[in-house]
Amino acid sequence: MKDGPPLKFVPGAYASLPNHHVHEASCSRACLLFNTADAAFDINYVDANGKEISSDEAIKAPAKPERKKK
């Protein structure tokens, strides 16, 4: 969760995420996430400042740093 310590999961791990909190997930290698819910839910994407952004903006590739010309 935002402002919390990162958690490292191993195969078969389980996590319960509270609603109305900012969460972030990433994989350092190939991974599979199975998500289930006991009721309808929304996904709202936010930027690093907590401002809501569109899903298109959230999934676009990060900008590559410019290379210095020699």
PDB file of N, CA, C, O and CB in Angstrom:
ATOM      1  N   MET A   1       0.837  -1.171   0.000  1.00  0.00           N
ATOM      2  CA  MET A   1       0.000   0.000   0.000  1.00  0.00           C
ATOM      3  C   MET A   1       0.881   1.233   0.000  1.00  0.00           C
ATOM      4  O   MET A   1       2.032   1.194   0.435  1.00  0.00           O
ATOM      5  CB  MET A   1      -0.952  -0.001   1.202  1.00  0.00           C
ATOM      6  N   LYS A   2       0.332   2.310  -0.487  1.00  0.00           N
ATOM      7  CA  LYS A   2       1.083   3.561  -0.521  1.00  0.00           C
ATOM      8  C   LYS A   2       1.613   3.882   0.873  1.00  0.00           C
ATOM      9  O   LYS A   2       0.903   3.744   1.870  1.00  0.00           O
ATOM     10  CB  LYS A   2       0.199   4.720  -1.048  1.00  0.00           C
ATOM     11  N   ASP A   3       2.853   4.305   0.924  1.00  0.00           N
ATOM     12  CA  ASP A   3       3.540   4.694   2.162  1.00  0.00           C
ATOM     13  C   ASP A   3       3.813   3.520   3.099  1.00  0.00           C
ATOM     14  O   ASP A   3       4.260   3.724   4.227  1.00  0.00           O
ATOM     15  CB  ASP A   3       2.722   5.728   2.891  1.00  0.00           C
ATOM     16  N   GLY A   4       3.552   2.307   2.650  1.00  0.00           N
ATOM     17  CA  GLY A   4       3.835   1.136   3.475  1.00  0.00           C
ATOM     18  C   GLY A   4       5.069   0.428   2.956  1.00  0.00           C
ATOM     19  O   GLY A   4       5.553   0.748   1.870  1.00  0.00           O
ATOM     20  N   PRO A   5       5.581  -0.515   3.701  1.00  0.00           N
ATOM     21  CA  PRO A   5       6.760  -1.255   3.238  1.00  0.00           C
ATOM     22  C   PRO A   5       6.386  -2.191   2.087  1.00  0.00           C
ATOM     23  O   PRO A   5       5.267  -2.702   2.047  1.00  0.00           O
ATOM     24  CB  PRO A   5       7.389  -2.061   4.402  1.00  0.00           C
ATOM     25  N   PRO A   6       7.308  -2.419   1.155  1.00  0.00           N
ATOM     26  CA  PRO A   6       7.015  -3.367   0.076  1.00  0.00           C
ATOM     27  C   PRO A   6       6.937  -4.784   0.627  1.00  0.00           C
ATOM     28  O   PRO A   6       7.636  -5.134   1.578  1.00  0.00           O
ATOM     29  CB  PRO A   6       8.086  -3.283  -1.033  1.00  0.00           C
ATOM     30  N   LEU A   7       6.088  -5.584   0.024  1.00  0.00           N
ATOM     31  CA  LEU A   7       5.947  -6.984   0.421  1.00  0.00           C
ATOM     32  C   LEU A   7       6.436  -7.860  -0.720  1.00  0.00           C
ATOM     33  O   LEU A   7       6.126  -7.600  -1.882  1.00  0.00           O
ATOM     34  CB  LEU A   7       4.468  -7.325   0.791  1.00  0.00           C
ATOM     35  N   LYS A   8       7.185  -8.876  -0.400  1.00  0.00           N
ATOM     36  CA  LYS A   8       7.680  -9.816  -1.400  1.00  0.00           C
ATOM     37  C   LYS A   8       6.891 -11.103  -1.252  1.00  0.00           C
ATOM     38  O   LYS A   8       6.827 -11.683  -0.169  1.00  0.00           O
ATOM     39  CB  LYS A   8       9.219 -10.071  -1.245  1.00  0.00           C
ATOM     40  N   PHE A   9       6.293 -11.543  -2.346  1.00  0.00           N
ATOM     41  CA  PHE A   9       5.474 -12.746  -2.310  1.00  0.00           C
ATOM     42  C   PHE A   9       6.203 -13.915  -2.942  1.00  0.00           C
ATOM     43  O   PHE A   9       6.995 -13.747  -3.869  1.00  0.00           O
ATOM     44  CB  PHE A   9       4.148 -12.510  -3.016  1.00  0.00           C
ATOM     45  N   VAL A  10       5.928 -15.086  -2.434  1.00  0.00           N
ATOM     46  CA  VAL A  10       6.473 -16.323  -2.977  1.00  0.00           C
ATOM     47  C   VAL A  10       5.310 -17.089  -3.617  1.00  0.00           C
ATOM     48  O   VAL A  10       4.151 -16.777  -3.346  1.00  0.00           O
ATOM     49  CB  VAL A  10       7.192 -17.184  -1.857  1.00  0.00           C
ATOM     50  N   PRO A  11       5.598 -18.075  -4.455  1.00  0.00           N
ATOM     51  CA  PRO A  11       4.515 -18.849  -5.061  1.00  0.00           C
ATOM     52  C   PRO A  11       3.543 -19.371  -4.001  1.00  0.00           C
ATOM     53  O   PRO A  11       3.952 -19.917  -2.976  1.00  0.00           O
ATOM     54  CB  PRO A  11       5.088 -20.018  -5.872  1.00  0.00           C
ATOM     55  N   GLY A  12       2.262 -19.193  -4.268  1.00  0.00           N
ATOM     56  CA  GLY A  12       1.229 -19.647  -3.357  1.00  0.00           C
ATOM     57  C   GLY A  12       0.868 -18.655  -2.263  1.00  0.00           C
ATOM     58  O   GLY A  12       0.029 -18.955  -1.413  1.00  0.00           O
ATOM     59  N   ALA A  13       1.486 -17.479  -2.269  1.00  0.00           N
ATOM     60  CA  ALA A  13       1.223 -16.477  -1.234  1.00  0.00           C
ATOM     61  C   ALA A  13      -0.197 -15.921  -1.373  1.00  0.00           C
ATOM     62  O   ALA A  13      -0.810 -16.005  -2.437  1.00  0.00           O
ATOM     63  CB  ALA A  13       2.257 -15.331  -1.315  1.00  0.00           C
ATOM     64  N   TYR A  14      -0.701 -15.359  -0.288  1.00  0.00           N
ATOM     65  CA  TYR A  14      -2.043 -14.787  -0.231  1.00  0.00           C
ATOM     66  C   TYR A  14      -1.945 -13.393   0.358  1.00  0.00           C
ATOM     67  O   TYR A  14      -1.183 -13.157   1.295  1.00  0.00           O
ATOM     68  CB  TYR A  14      -3.009 -15.680   0.607  1.00  0.00           C
ATOM     69  N   ALA A  15      -2.719 -12.474  -0.195  1.00  0.00           N
ATOM     70  CA  ALA A  15      -2.777 -11.121   0.362  1.00  0.00           C
ATOM     71  C   ALA A  15      -4.221 -10.654   0.374  1.00  0.00           C
ATOM     72  O   ALA A  15      -4.980 -10.939  -0.552  1.00  0.00           O
ATOM     73  CB  ALA A  15      -1.886 -10.137  -0.452  1.00  0.00           C
ATOM     74  N   SER A  16      -4.591  -9.954   1.397  1.00  0.00           N
ATOM     75  CA  SER A  16      -5.911  -9.331   1.498  1.00  0.00           C
ATOM     76  C   SER A  16      -5.694  -7.829   1.496  1.00  0.00           C
ATOM     77  O   SER A  16      -5.004  -7.296   2.364  1.00  0.00           O
ATOM     78  CB  SER A  16      -6.690  -9.800   2.790  1.00  0.00           C
ATOM     79  N   LEU A  17      -6.282  -7.145   0.521  1.00  0.00           N
ATOM     80  CA  LEU A  17      -6.061  -5.715   0.350  1.00  0.00           C
ATOM     81  C   LEU A  17      -7.303  -4.932   0.773  1.00  0.00           C
ATOM     82  O   LEU A  17      -8.388  -5.167   0.242  1.00  0.00           O
ATOM     83  CB  LEU A  17      -5.694  -5.394  -1.111  1.00  0.00           C
ATOM     84  N   PRO A  18      -7.161  -4.023   1.705  1.00  0.00           N
ATOM     85  CA  PRO A  18      -8.318  -3.242   2.134  1.00  0.00           C
ATOM     86  C   PRO A  18      -8.771  -2.279   1.037  1.00  0.00           C
ATOM     87  O   PRO A  18      -7.960  -1.814   0.236  1.00  0.00           O
ATOM     88  CB  PRO A  18      -7.990  -2.466   3.413  1.00  0.00           C
ATOM     89  N   ASN A  19     -10.056  -1.987   1.006  1.00  0.00           N
ATOM     90  CA  ASN A  19     -10.565  -1.068  -0.015  1.00  0.00           C
ATOM     91  C   ASN A  19     -10.238   0.377   0.347  1.00  0.00           C
ATOM     92  O   ASN A  19      -9.863   0.684   1.479  1.00  0.00           O
ATOM     93  CB  ASN A  19     -12.084  -1.240  -0.187  1.00  0.00           C
ATOM     94  N   HIS A  20     -10.389   1.248  -0.636  1.00  0.00           N
ATOM     95  CA  HIS A  20     -10.150   2.688  -0.489  1.00  0.00           C
ATOM     96  C   HIS A  20      -8.718   3.018  -0.079  1.00  0.00           C
ATOM     97  O   HIS A  20      -8.481   3.996   0.630  1.00  0.00           O
ATOM     98  CB  HIS A  20     -11.103   3.262   0.528  1.00  0.00           C
ATOM     99  N   HIS A  21      -7.762   2.199  -0.527  1.00  0.00           N
ATOM    100  CA  HIS A  21      -6.350   2.455  -0.300  1.00  0.00           C
ATOM    101  C   HIS A  21      -5.627   2.329  -1.639  1.00  0.00           C
ATOM    102  O   HIS A  21      -6.039   1.551  -2.500  1.00  0.00           O
ATOM    103  CB  HIS A  21      -5.756   1.471   0.765  1.00  0.00           C
ATOM    104  N   VAL A  22      -4.564   3.082  -1.811  1.00  0.00           N
ATOM    105  CA  VAL A  22      -3.755   2.992  -3.025  1.00  0.00           C
ATOM    106  C   VAL A  22      -2.838   1.786  -2.893  1.00  0.00           C
ATOM    107  O   VAL A  22      -2.119   1.648  -1.903  1.00  0.00           O
ATOM    108  CB  VAL A  22      -2.932   4.303  -3.265  1.00  0.00           C
ATOM    109  N   HIS A  23      -2.866   0.894  -3.915  1.00  0.00           N
ATOM    110  CA  HIS A  23      -2.025  -0.294  -3.938  1.00  0.00           C
ATOM    111  C   HIS A  23      -1.192  -0.251  -5.213  1.00  0.00           C
ATOM    112  O   HIS A  23      -1.599   0.352  -6.206  1.00  0.00           O
ATOM    113  CB  HIS A  23      -2.881  -1.605  -3.861  1.00  0.00           C
ATOM    114  N   GLU A  24      -0.046  -0.877  -5.185  1.00  0.00           N
ATOM    115  CA  GLU A  24       0.811  -0.979  -6.356  1.00  0.00           C
ATOM    116  C   GLU A  24       1.382  -2.382  -6.403  1.00  0.00           C
ATOM    117  O   GLU A  24       1.725  -2.957  -5.370  1.00  0.00           O
ATOM    118  CB  GLU A  24       1.944   0.087  -6.330  1.00  0.00           C
ATOM    119  N   ALA A  25       1.482  -2.934  -7.612  1.00  0.00           N
ATOM    120  CA  ALA A  25       2.061  -4.260  -7.766  1.00  0.00           C
ATOM    121  C   ALA A  25       3.015  -4.250  -8.947  1.00  0.00           C
ATOM    122  O   ALA A  25       2.789  -3.555  -9.938  1.00  0.00           O
ATOM    123  CB  ALA A  25       0.961  -5.331  -7.956  1.00  0.00           C
ATOM    124  N   SER A  26       4.073  -5.019  -8.832  1.00  0.00           N
ATOM    125  CA  SER A  26       5.015  -5.170  -9.936  1.00  0.00           C
ATOM    126  C   SER A  26       5.668  -6.543  -9.819  1.00  0.00           C
ATOM    127  O   SER A  26       5.657  -7.167  -8.759  1.00  0.00           O
ATOM    128  CB  SER A  26       6.090  -4.028  -9.930  1.00  0.00           C
ATOM    129  N   CYS A  27       6.231  -6.992 -10.922  1.00  0.00           N
ATOM    130  CA  CYS A  27       6.913  -8.280 -10.956  1.00  0.00           C
ATOM    131  C   CYS A  27       8.340  -8.065 -11.436  1.00  0.00           C
ATOM    132  O   CYS A  27       8.576  -7.327 -12.393  1.00  0.00           O
ATOM    133  CB  CYS A  27       6.164  -9.291 -11.871  1.00  0.00           C
ATOM    134  N   SER A  28       9.282  -8.705 -10.775  1.00  0.00           N
ATOM    135  CA  SER A  28      10.677  -8.614 -11.215  1.00  0.00           C
ATOM    136  C   SER A  28      10.982  -9.673 -12.277  1.00  0.00           C
ATOM    137  O   SER A  28      12.036  -9.647 -12.912  1.00  0.00           O
ATOM    138  CB  SER A  28      11.634  -8.775 -10.014  1.00  0.00           C
ATOM    139  N   ARG A  29      10.050 -10.596 -12.455  1.00  0.00           N
ATOM    140  CA  ARG A  29      10.139 -11.631 -13.491  1.00  0.00           C
ATOM    141  C   ARG A  29       8.707 -12.019 -13.839  1.00  0.00           C
ATOM    142  O   ARG A  29       7.764 -11.422 -13.321  1.00  0.00           O
ATOM    143  CB  ARG A  29      10.987 -12.891 -13.007  1.00  0.00           C
ATOM    144  N   ALA A  30       8.532 -13.008 -14.707  1.00  0.00           N
ATOM    145  CA  ALA A  30       7.180 -13.424 -15.090  1.00  0.00           C
ATOM    146  C   ALA A  30       6.386 -13.820 -13.851  1.00  0.00           C
ATOM    147  O   ALA A  30       6.907 -14.488 -12.958  1.00  0.00           O
ATOM    148  CB  ALA A  30       7.230 -14.601 -16.097  1.00  0.00           C
ATOM    149  N   CYS A  31       5.127 -13.404 -13.803  1.00  0.00           N
ATOM    150  CA  CYS A  31       4.304 -13.764 -12.653  1.00  0.00           C
ATOM    151  C   CYS A  31       2.840 -13.869 -13.081  1.00  0.00           C
ATOM    152  O   CYS A  31       2.457 -13.404 -14.155  1.00  0.00           O
ATOM    153  CB  CYS A  31       4.468 -12.725 -11.511  1.00  0.00           C
ATOM    154  N   LEU A  32       2.055 -14.471 -12.245  1.00  0.00           N
ATOM    155  CA  LEU A  32       0.631 -14.645 -12.472  1.00  0.00           C
ATOM    156  C   LEU A  32      -0.100 -14.196 -11.211  1.00  0.00           C
ATOM    157  O   LEU A  32       0.231 -14.617 -10.103  1.00  0.00           O
ATOM    158  CB  LEU A  32       0.285 -16.130 -12.837  1.00  0.00           C
ATOM    159  N   LEU A  33      -1.080 -13.350 -11.394  1.00  0.00           N
ATOM    160  CA  LEU A  33      -1.872 -12.856 -10.271  1.00  0.00           C
ATOM    161  C   LEU A  33      -3.302 -13.318 -10.456  1.00  0.00           C
ATOM    162  O   LEU A  33      -3.888 -13.106 -11.518  1.00  0.00           O
ATOM    163  CB  LEU A  33      -1.797 -11.305 -10.159  1.00  0.00           C
ATOM    164  N   PHE A  34      -3.865 -13.934  -9.460  1.00  0.00           N
ATOM    165  CA  PHE A  34      -5.259 -14.348  -9.471  1.00  0.00           C
ATOM    166  C   PHE A  34      -5.989 -13.451  -8.491  1.00  0.00           C
ATOM    167  O   PHE A  34      -5.634 -13.392  -7.314  1.00  0.00           O
ATOM    168  CB  PHE A  34      -5.425 -15.868  -9.103  1.00  0.00           C
ATOM    169  N   ASN A  35      -7.001 -12.759  -8.966  1.00  0.00           N
ATOM    170  CA  ASN A  35      -7.747 -11.803  -8.149  1.00  0.00           C
ATOM    171  C   ASN A  35      -9.194 -12.258  -8.044  1.00  0.00           C
ATOM    172  O   ASN A  35      -9.815 -12.597  -9.051  1.00  0.00           O
ATOM    173  CB  ASN A  35      -7.664 -10.372  -8.745  1.00  0.00           C
ATOM    174  N   THR A  36      -9.721 -12.266  -6.856  1.00  0.00           N
ATOM    175  CA  THR A  36     -11.121 -12.612  -6.653  1.00  0.00           C
ATOM    176  C   THR A  36     -11.736 -11.621  -5.676  1.00  0.00           C
ATOM    177  O   THR A  36     -11.035 -11.045  -4.845  1.00  0.00           O
ATOM    178  CB  THR A  36     -11.268 -14.067  -6.134  1.00  0.00           C
ATOM    179  N   ALA A  37     -13.019 -11.427  -5.774  1.00  0.00           N
ATOM    180  CA  ALA A  37     -13.714 -10.490  -4.879  1.00  0.00           C
ATOM    181  C   ALA A  37     -15.068 -11.070  -4.518  1.00  0.00           C
ATOM    182  O   ALA A  37     -15.648 -11.850  -5.273  1.00  0.00           O
ATOM    183  CB  ALA A  37     -13.875  -9.084  -5.539  1.00  0.00           C
ATOM    184  N   ASP A  38     -15.561 -10.679  -3.356  1.00  0.00           N
ATOM    185  CA  ASP A  38     -16.871 -11.174  -2.931  1.00  0.00           C
ATOM    186  C   ASP A  38     -17.987 -10.179  -3.259  1.00  0.00           C
ATOM    187  O   ASP A  38     -19.142 -10.389  -2.888  1.00  0.00           O
ATOM    188  CB  ASP A  38     -16.859 -11.466  -1.431  1.00  0.00           C
ATOM    189  N   ALA A  39     -17.635  -9.097  -3.954  1.00  0.00           N
ATOM    190  CA  ALA A  39     -18.619  -8.098  -4.388  1.00  0.00           C
ATOM    191  C   ALA A  39     -18.016  -7.322  -5.561  1.00  0.00           C
ATOM    192  O   ALA A  39     -16.830  -7.459  -5.860  1.00  0.00           O
ATOM    193  CB  ALA A  39     -19.017  -7.124  -3.204  1.00  0.00           C
ATOM    194  N   ALA A  40     -18.835  -6.513  -6.217  1.00  0.00           N
ATOM    195  CA  ALA A  40     -18.344  -5.688  -7.321  1.00  0.00           C
ATOM    196  C   ALA A  40     -17.295  -4.712  -6.805  1.00  0.00           C
ATOM    197  O   ALA A  40     -17.353  -4.277  -5.655  1.00  0.00           O
ATOM    198  CB  ALA A  40     -19.508  -4.926  -8.002  1.00  0.00           C
ATOM    199  N   PHE A  41     -16.330  -4.370  -7.668  1.00  0.00           N
ATOM    200  CA  PHE A  41     -15.317  -3.406  -7.250  1.00  0.00           C
ATOM    201  C   PHE A  41     -14.890  -2.559  -8.438  1.00  0.00           C
ATOM    202  O   PHE A  41     -15.095  -2.944  -9.589  1.00  0.00           O
ATOM    203  CB  PHE A  41     -14.098  -4.121  -6.630  1.00  0.00           C
ATOM    204  N   ASP A  42     -14.307  -1.427  -8.162  1.00  0.00           N
ATOM    205  CA  ASP A  42     -13.785  -0.523  -9.179  1.00  0.00           C
ATOM    206  C   ASP A  42     -12.271  -0.476  -9.062  1.00  0.00           C
ATOM    207  O   ASP A  42     -11.702  -0.673  -7.989  1.00  0.00           O
ATOM    208  CB  ASP A  42     -14.396   0.898  -9.038  1.00  0.00           C
ATOM    209  N   ILE A  43     -11.641  -0.210 -10.188  1.00  0.00           N
ATOM    210  CA  ILE A  43     -10.208   0.058 -10.183  1.00  0.00           C
ATOM    211  C   ILE A  43     -10.042   1.504 -10.612  1.00  0.00           C
ATOM    212  O   ILE A  43     -10.486   1.899 -11.690  1.00  0.00           O
ATOM    213  CB  ILE A  43      -9.413  -0.930 -11.128  1.00  0.00           C
ATOM    214  N   ASN A  44      -9.408   2.278  -9.771  1.00  0.00           N
ATOM    215  CA  ASN A  44      -9.130   3.675 -10.063  1.00  0.00           C
ATOM    216  C   ASN A  44      -7.621   3.846 -10.071  1.00  0.00           C
ATOM    217  O   ASN A  44      -6.951   3.571  -9.076  1.00  0.00           O
ATOM    218  CB  ASN A  44      -9.809   4.631  -9.024  1.00  0.00           C
ATOM    219  N   TYR A  45      -7.089   4.301 -11.200  1.00  0.00           N
ATOM    220  CA  TYR A  45      -5.646   4.476 -11.331  1.00  0.00           C
ATOM    221  C   TYR A  45      -5.254   5.865 -10.848  1.00  0.00           C
ATOM    222  O   TYR A  45      -5.964   6.842 -11.089  1.00  0.00           O
ATOM    223  CB  TYR A  45      -5.193   4.261 -12.795  1.00  0.00           C
ATOM    224  N   VAL A  46      -4.127   5.942 -10.170  1.00  0.00           N
ATOM    225  CA  VAL A  46      -3.605   7.226  -9.694  1.00  0.00           C
ATOM    226  C   VAL A  46      -2.129   7.337 -10.047  1.00  0.00           C
ATOM    227  O   VAL A  46      -1.444   6.327 -10.209  1.00  0.00           O
ATOM    228  CB  VAL A  46      -3.812   7.378  -8.162  1.00  0.00           C
ATOM    229  N   ASP A  47      -1.639   8.579 -10.166  1.00  0.00           N
ATOM    230  CA  ASP A  47      -0.214   8.789 -10.420  1.00  0.00           C
ATOM    231  C   ASP A  47       0.546   8.804  -9.101  1.00  0.00           C
ATOM    232  O   ASP A  47      -0.038   8.553  -8.047  1.00  0.00           O
ATOM    233  CB  ASP A  47       0.021  10.107 -11.198  1.00  0.00           C
ATOM    234  N   ALA A  48       1.837   9.095  -9.150  1.00  0.00           N
ATOM    235  CA  ALA A  48       2.677   9.080  -7.951  1.00  0.00           C
ATOM    236  C   ALA A  48       2.222  10.093  -6.902  1.00  0.00           C
ATOM    237  O   ALA A  48       2.546   9.958  -5.722  1.00  0.00           O
ATOM    238  CB  ALA A  48       4.117   9.356  -8.329  1.00  0.00           C
ATOM    239  N   ASN A  49       1.476  11.097  -7.331  1.00  0.00           N
ATOM    240  CA  ASN A  49       0.987  12.116  -6.402  1.00  0.00           C
ATOM    241  C   ASN A  49      -0.410  11.808  -5.871  1.00  0.00           C
ATOM    242  O   ASN A  49      -0.956  12.577  -5.081  1.00  0.00           O
ATOM    243  CB  ASN A  49       0.982  13.465  -7.079  1.00  0.00           C
ATOM    244  N   GLY A  50      -0.993  10.682  -6.302  1.00  0.00           N
ATOM    245  CA  GLY A  50      -2.333  10.317  -5.852  1.00  0.00           C
ATOM    246  C   GLY A  50      -3.448  10.904  -6.688  1.00  0.00           C
ATOM    247  O   GLY A  50      -4.620  10.754  -6.343  1.00  0.00           O
ATOM    248  N   LYS A  51      -3.104  11.579  -7.799  1.00  0.00           N
ATOM    249  CA  LYS A  51      -4.116  12.159  -8.697  1.00  0.00           C
ATOM    250  C   LYS A  51      -4.659  11.073  -9.617  1.00  0.00           C
ATOM    251  O   LYS A  51      -3.888  10.321 -10.212  1.00  0.00           O
ATOM    252  CB  LYS A  51      -3.519  13.335  -9.535  1.00  0.00           C
ATOM    253  N   GLU A  52      -5.973  10.986  -9.735  1.00  0.00           N
ATOM    254  CA  GLU A  52      -6.581   9.956 -10.576  1.00  0.00           C
ATOM    255  C   GLU A  52      -6.222  10.187 -12.038  1.00  0.00           C
ATOM    256  O   GLU A  52      -6.260  11.315 -12.529  1.00  0.00           O
ATOM    257  CB  GLU A  52      -8.111   9.940 -10.396  1.00  0.00           C
ATOM    258  N   ILE A  53      -5.866   9.082 -12.737  1.00  0.00           N
ATOM    259  CA  ILE A  53      -5.507   9.134 -14.155  1.00  0.00           C
ATOM    260  C   ILE A  53      -6.292   8.055 -14.894  1.00  0.00           C
ATOM    261  O   ILE A  53      -6.866   7.160 -14.273  1.00  0.00           O
ATOM    262  CB  ILE A  53      -3.964   8.944 -14.358  1.00  0.00           C
ATOM    263  N   SER A  54      -6.314   8.144 -16.217  1.00  0.00           N
ATOM    264  CA  SER A  54      -7.043   7.167 -17.030  1.00  0.00           C
ATOM    265  C   SER A  54      -6.278   5.843 -17.079  1.00  0.00           C
ATOM    266  O   SER A  54      -5.078   5.801 -16.811  1.00  0.00           O
ATOM    267  CB  SER A  54      -7.271   7.710 -18.463  1.00  0.00           C
ATOM    268  N   SER A  55      -6.982   4.769 -17.423  1.00  0.00           N
ATOM    269  CA  SER A  55      -6.318   3.463 -17.542  1.00  0.00           C
ATOM    270  C   SER A  55      -5.297   3.492 -18.674  1.00  0.00           C
ATOM    271  O   SER A  55      -4.245   2.862 -18.566  1.00  0.00           O
ATOM    272  CB  SER A  55      -7.356   2.339 -17.784  1.00  0.00           C
ATOM    273  N   ASP A  56      -5.588   4.212 -19.762  1.00  0.00           N
ATOM    274  CA  ASP A  56      -4.629   4.315 -20.866  1.00  0.00           C
ATOM    275  C   ASP A  56      -3.326   4.951 -20.398  1.00  0.00           C
ATOM    276  O   ASP A  56      -2.240   4.501 -20.761  1.00  0.00           O
ATOM    277  CB  ASP A  56      -5.226   5.129 -22.023  1.00  0.00           C
ATOM    278  N   GLU A  57      -3.444   5.997 -19.592  1.00  0.00           N
ATOM    279  CA  GLU A  57      -2.250   6.661 -19.076  1.00  0.00           C
ATOM    280  C   GLU A  57      -1.497   5.747 -18.106  1.00  0.00           C
ATOM    281  O   GLU A  57      -0.267   5.741 -18.081  1.00  0.00           O
ATOM    282  CB  GLU A  57      -2.629   7.981 -18.380  1.00  0.00           C
ATOM    283  N   ALA A  58      -2.232   4.984 -17.319  1.00  0.00           N
ATOM    284  CA  ALA A  58      -1.611   4.110 -16.313  1.00  0.00           C
ATOM    285  C   ALA A  58      -0.802   2.984 -16.944  1.00  0.00           C
ATOM    286  O   ALA A  58       0.229   2.594 -16.395  1.00  0.00           O
ATOM    287  CB  ALA A  58      -2.677   3.520 -15.405  1.00  0.00           C
ATOM    288  N   ILE A  59      -1.240   2.451 -18.082  1.00  0.00           N
ATOM    289  CA  ILE A  59      -0.554   1.298 -18.664  1.00  0.00           C
ATOM    290  C   ILE A  59       0.453   1.658 -19.742  1.00  0.00           C
ATOM    291  O   ILE A  59       1.140   0.771 -20.249  1.00  0.00           O
ATOM    292  CB  ILE A  59      -1.556   0.360 -19.231  1.00  0.00           C
ATOM    293  N   LYS A  60       0.565   2.929 -20.111  1.00  0.00           N
ATOM    294  CA  LYS A  60       1.539   3.277 -21.149  1.00  0.00           C
ATOM    295  C   LYS A  60       2.956   3.072 -20.621  1.00  0.00           C
ATOM    296  O   LYS A  60       3.222   3.196 -19.425  1.00  0.00           O
ATOM    297  CB  LYS A  60       1.342   4.742 -21.620  1.00  0.00           C
ATOM    298  N   ALA A  61       3.846   2.757 -21.543  1.00  0.00           N
ATOM    299  CA  ALA A  61       5.236   2.489 -21.161  1.00  0.00           C
ATOM    300  C   ALA A  61       5.888   3.756 -20.617  1.00  0.00           C
ATOM    301  O   ALA A  61       5.631   4.856 -21.106  1.00  0.00           O
ATOM    302  CB  ALA A  61       6.040   1.948 -22.367  1.00  0.00           C
ATOM    303  N   PRO A  62       6.729   3.594 -19.605  1.00  0.00           N
ATOM    304  CA  PRO A  62       7.423   4.779 -19.078  1.00  0.00           C
ATOM    305  C   PRO A  62       8.373   5.354 -20.113  1.00  0.00           C
ATOM    306  O   PRO A  62       8.891   4.630 -20.963  1.00  0.00           O
ATOM    307  CB  PRO A  62       8.194   4.431 -17.795  1.00  0.00           C
ATOM    308  N   ALA A  63       8.597   6.644 -20.040  1.00  0.00           N
ATOM    309  CA  ALA A  63       9.491   7.307 -20.989  1.00  0.00           C
ATOM    310  C   ALA A  63      10.912   6.793 -20.792  1.00  0.00           C
ATOM    311  O   ALA A  63      11.375   6.622 -19.665  1.00  0.00           O
ATOM    312  CB  ALA A  63       9.440   8.850 -20.817  1.00  0.00           C
ATOM    313  N   LYS A  64      11.592   6.551 -21.905  1.00  0.00           N
ATOM    314  CA  LYS A  64      12.983   6.109 -21.835  1.00  0.00           C
ATOM    315  C   LYS A  64      13.873   7.334 -21.648  1.00  0.00           C
ATOM    316  O   LYS A  64      13.633   8.377 -22.255  1.00  0.00           O
ATOM    317  CB  LYS A  64      13.390   5.311 -23.119  1.00  0.00           C
ATOM    318  N   PRO A  65      14.892   7.209 -20.814  1.00  0.00           N
ATOM    319  CA  PRO A  65      15.802   8.351 -20.636  1.00  0.00           C
ATOM    320  C   PRO A  65      16.543   8.636 -21.935  1.00  0.00           C
ATOM    321  O   PRO A  65      16.875   7.721 -22.689  1.00  0.00           O
ATOM    322  CB  PRO A  65      16.811   8.080 -19.490  1.00  0.00           C
ATOM    323  N   GLU A  66      16.798   9.908 -22.186  1.00  0.00           N
ATOM    324  CA  GLU A  66      17.508  10.288 -23.410  1.00  0.00           C
ATOM    325  C   GLU A  66      18.969   9.920 -23.294  1.00  0.00           C
ATOM    326  O   GLU A  66      19.582  10.064 -22.236  1.00  0.00           O
ATOM    327  CB  GLU A  66      17.357  11.793 -23.692  1.00  0.00           C
ATOM    328  N   ARG A  67      19.522   9.438 -24.409  1.00  0.00           N
ATOM    329  CA  ARG A  67      20.946   9.115 -24.454  1.00  0.00           C
ATOM    330  C   ARG A  67      21.720  10.354 -24.871  1.00  0.00           C
ATOM    331  O   ARG A  67      21.305  11.099 -25.759  1.00  0.00           O
ATOM    332  CB  ARG A  67      21.225   7.935 -25.428  1.00  0.00           C
ATOM    333  N   LYS A  68      22.831  10.554 -24.223  1.00  0.00           N
ATOM    334  CA  LYS A  68      23.686  11.690 -24.581  1.00  0.00           C
ATOM    335  C   LYS A  68      24.463  11.345 -25.845  1.00  0.00           C
ATOM    336  O   LYS A  68      24.985  10.241 -25.996  1.00  0.00           O
ATOM    337  CB  LYS A  68      24.659  12.055 -23.416  1.00  0.00           C
ATOM    338  N   LYS A  69      24.524  12.318 -26.745  1.00  0.00           N
ATOM    339  CA  LYS A  69      25.281  12.112 -27.982  1.00  0.00           C
ATOM    340  C   LYS A  69      26.755  12.294 -27.688  1.00  0.00           C
ATOM    341  O   LYS A  69      27.145  13.158 -26.903  1.00  0.00           O
ATOM    342  CB  LYS A  69      24.818  13.089 -29.101  1.00  0.00           C
ATOM    343  N   LYS A  70      27.566  11.472 -28.325  1.00  0.00           N
ATOM    344  CA  LYS A  70      29.017  11.546 -28.131  1.00  0.00           C
ATOM    345  C   LYS A  70      29.638  12.445 -29.175  1.00  0.00           C
ATOM    346  O   LYS A  70      30.854  12.637 -29.181  1.00  0.00           O
ATOM    347  CB  LYS A  70      29.651  10.148 -28.191  1.00  0.00           C
TER     348      LYS A  70
END
